[in-house]
Amino acid sequence: MGARDQFRNRFRQVLRRCLQKGFLLEECFGLVWEEVLESASLPEAAQCELYDELLAWANAQRTLRPNEAIKVG
């Protein structure tokens, strides 16, 4: 398993745990990202691609009204 796959799997695992504990996605997405990034060395280009991918994944994991999605930028 490559570094990107490990990062992706670890991020999803940690984020799911936070959401199960009742934290809001908006509260924990960035913190989880930073935590996982500290333990995984990824080139900046891979970080950018994974960030967008995982942001879309995270938004798809919850029931949303259209205006509740996390905004990029």
Secondary structure, 3 states (H helix, E strand, C coil): CCHHHHHHHHHHHHHHHHHHCCCCHHHHHHHHHHHHHHHCCCCHHHHHHHHHHHHHHHHHCCCCCHHHCCCCC
